[in-house]
Amino acid sequence: MRIIVTGGAGFIGSNIVDAYLERGHEVHIFDDLSTGQKANLNAKATLHEVDIAAPEAARRIEQIKPDVLCHHAAQMDVRHSVADPTFDARVNILGFINLLEAGKNASVKKVIFASSGGAVYGEQETFPAAEDHVTRPASPYGVSKRAGELYLSYYHQTFGLPYIGLRYANVYGPRQSTKGEAGVVAIFLSLLLQGKAPVINGDGQQTRDYVYVGDVVAANVAALDAQFVGEINIGTSIETDVVTIFQHLRQAVGSEIDARYGPAKPGEQRRSCIDAGRAAQVLGWRPTMALTEGLRRTAAWYRDSSS
């Protein structure tokens, strides 16, 4: 297949690019390198340094005529989306529409969309949340991800464009950035390896569903051939609190540093956990990486990359 991966120099996107190339697909990366890293780029892929909201991105899609558009480029900082919702919408909504219009004109056969299991549901009523859980996004970022799903539904109904919206839980693993809206795993590891004490916000009992990037990659591989159209949760259905994450990471790096506790973040979601039953049914996908082993591998990668 000929595949465009937007955000292919980023954390999740670059890991997906590697997997697609390993399976013999032709891969084109769209990335403006504003947050993506050149070090993540696979030399076997073709890089197009473009802004997804620009006419040039649309022109190149119509030239390349990909079979699949795997969309991972995004404004992903929740706090920045609150501070500047216009910028968030420009990238995550208008940028995506630009790609969808071009994809429709280029007869793309499928869109795989990176959505967010935590952000689109908001404060959950049931745990873990299945795909039919009410969506009540509590940030412009969550609104933009839900909007992306709704636009995909429109393009499918109106133009017959198949799609899968993968609603990720909290993804962690090698190549995750420690900057911006980085995950707690990356932030804690970076500080521990520098001999500094991480700060736990509030009581540290906030829970998230942590899914390893290798498992997320496997879902994107399975989605290439799946006939299903709609949204699919990609998570572990297991809640883990921040204190437990810190303890696992401290053990993984052999540190005796204690965390410091700071004030709780205003409006921070208390619990988040998603039901991945549909993924098992329609993709044959299940998470395979145990949390402790995934954190150990991630710690090893950060240690090696910082040495």
N, C-alpha and C positions, 0 to 999 in steps of 0.2 A: 504493500500500500504506500501511497504518497501521503505523508502526514505533516501538517503544520502544528507545532507546539508553541503557543504563545507563552511568554514567561519562561522559555526554555533554558535561561541562564540562572534561574532562581532555584530555591531549595527543592521544592517538589518537582517542578518542571524539568530540571536537569536530570534528575534520577529517572524520570519517565522517558526522556530522550534516550538515555543509555539503554534502557530496556527495549524500546522500539527498534533501535539500531541493531541490538544483539539478535533480534528476531528477523533481521533482513529488510526492514522497512526503509524507505527513503524519507528522511526527516529534514524539515526546514524549521528553523527557530526564528520566531519573531520576538525581539526583546530590545528595548531602548537602553538597557544596561543602567537604568536609574537606580535600581536596587539589585538586579541580577549581577553575578560575578563572572568575569571572563574566565577565572580559574575553573568554573563549573562547566564550561562549554566543551562539548565533545567534537573533536576535529573532524569526525565523519559526517557531522550534520552541517547544513548550510545555514550560516547566520545572516539574518536580515535585521539590521539595526534600525528599527522603525518604531514609531509611536502608534499604538493600535488605534488611536482616535484620528489619525491623520489619513488623508486621501491616498497617500503612498501605500499604506498597509492594505487598503482595499484593492488598489491597482495590482499589487503583487499577488494577492490571493487569486485574482482573476487570471493572472499570468500562469501561476503555478498549477492551478486547478487541482487542489488536493482531494483525496478521497475522504479524509477525516480532518476536522479542525478540533484540536485538543486545547481548550482555552484555560490557561493558568495565569496569564498576565492580569494583574489587579493592583489597585490601591488596597492594601491589606491591613492598614493600621486603624484599628477601631477608634482610638483616641483622635487620630488625625481626621477621621471621617466626621467626628463630632465637632472638631474645631473648624473644619472646612468642608461642609457637605457638598458644596458646589464642585470642588475638585474631585471628591469621591465619585460623584455622579458622572462627571466628565469622563473619567477613566472606566469605571465599572459599568455604567449604563450606556452612555453615548459611544464609548470605545467599543463595547460589545455589539451594539447595533450596527456600527460601521463594519465590523467583521461579518455579522450575520447577513447583511445586505450583499456584501461581496461574495459570501459563501453561497447564497441563493443564486446569484448571477453565474457563479462558477460551477454550479451543480454539485456542490459538496454532498457526499452521501451520508455523513453523520457528524454531529457535534458532540463532543464530550466536554462537559462544563464543570469546572471546580467550584462547587458551592460550599456552604458552611452549615454543618449540622448544629453547631452551637448558636450561631448568629441568627439563623432564620427562625428558629423556634422561640428564642428569647427565654424568659422565665418559664420553665416547664411545669405542666400540671401532672404529668405521669413520667415515671422513670423505669426503664429507658424510654425515650420518645421514639415512636415509630413514625413513618413518613406521613401518616394521616393526622399527626398531632397538629393542633392549631399553630399557625405561624404568626408570631407577634414580635418582629424584630425590635430590639431596644437600642439600635444605633443606625445611623445612615449606612454604615457598611453592611449590616444585616439586611436593610431595606434594599440596597443595590444588588445583593446576591439573590434575594427573593425576586426582584424585578427581572434579573437575568433569566431565572427559571420561567417566569411568566412570558417573557419575550420568546423563549424557546418554544413554549406551548403554542403561542400565536403562529410562529413560523412553521411549526409542524402541522397545525390545523389548516393553515391557509396555503402553504406551499409544499406540504408533504416532506419537510426536512426532519429526518429522524434525529433524536437527541437522547443523551443520558446526562442527568444532572447528579453528580456525585457529591453528596452532602458529607463532607469530611468532619470527623471529630477533631480533637487536638492532635495534629500531626507533629511528630518529633523524629529526630534522627540526624545522620551525617549531612552536612552542608547547610543546616539551618542557621540563619543569620542571628547574630547576637545584638543587632541594631534594630531601631524602630520598634514595631509591635512584635518583638521576638517572643518565642515561647519560653515559658518558665524553665524548661529543661536546658535550653541553650544559654539563657542568662545565668542560671545557677552554675552550670559547668564552667563557663567562662570565668566567673568570679572565683570558684573553688580552685581552679588551676592557676590562678594568679595569687592564691593565698589570701583571698579576701572573703569576708563574710557576706553571703547573700542576705537580702532583706525579704522576709515573709510578710506580706500585707495582711493585717487583721490577725485572726487566730489560726490561719493556715488550714482551716477545715473546709475551705472551698474545694469542691470536687470537679474533676474533668474526666473525660473519656480519652485516654492517650493511645493513639494508634501509630505504629511504626511506619516510617516512610516506605520501607520495602513492601509492606502490605498494601499501602495506598497505590504503589506502582503496579502491583499485581492486579488491583481492581481496574486500573486504566488499561492494562493489557487485555483483561477479560472483556472490557466494555467494547473493544474494537469489533468483536464478532457477535456480540449479544443483539438479539432482536428486540429486546425490551425498549420501550420509550417512556420516559418519566424520571422521577427522582429516586435515588437509592442512597440510603445511609451507609457510610463507610466508617465503622468504629468497632469497638470491642464489647460494648454493652456493660462495661465495668467502670465504676466510679473509683477514682483514686484522689486522695486529698493532697494538698501542697506539701504538708509536713512529711508525708510518706515519700513523696517524690524526692524531697531534699535528703532524707535519710538514705534512700537507695543510691543517690548520686554521690553522696559523701563516701559511702562504702565503695562505690565503683572507682573513685579516684584515690582512695586510701587517705582521706583527709580527716583530721580531728577538729576542724573548724566548726563552731556552732553558728547557726543562723541568728540574725537579729530580727526582731519583730517591729514592724512599723504600723502606722494607721491603715485601716481598711480603705480600699479604693472606693470612692463614692459610686454607687450604682453598679458595682461589680456583681455579675451573676453568681449566685451561691452554689448552684449545682448544675451540671450539664452531663448528660449521658444519652447515647442514642442506640436504638435497637437495629441491629444489622441483619435481621432475619430475611428481609427481602433480598439482600445481596447474596445470601446463600441460595435462595430459590432461583433467582433470575441470572446471576452471574456465576454461580458455583463458587462464590468467594467467601472465605472465612479468614479472620486474622490468624496468623500462625506464630507471630513473635510474642513471646511472653515479655511482660513489662520489664522485669529485672534484667533479662538478657538484652533486650533492646536498649535499655539505658546503659548497660555495660559496653555494648558495641559503640554507642554514641559517644560515651566518655573516651573510649579508646581513639576514636576518630579525632575528637577535639584535641586530645593530648598529642597525637601524631602531627596534626596540622599546625599546632602552635609551637612545635619544637624546631 
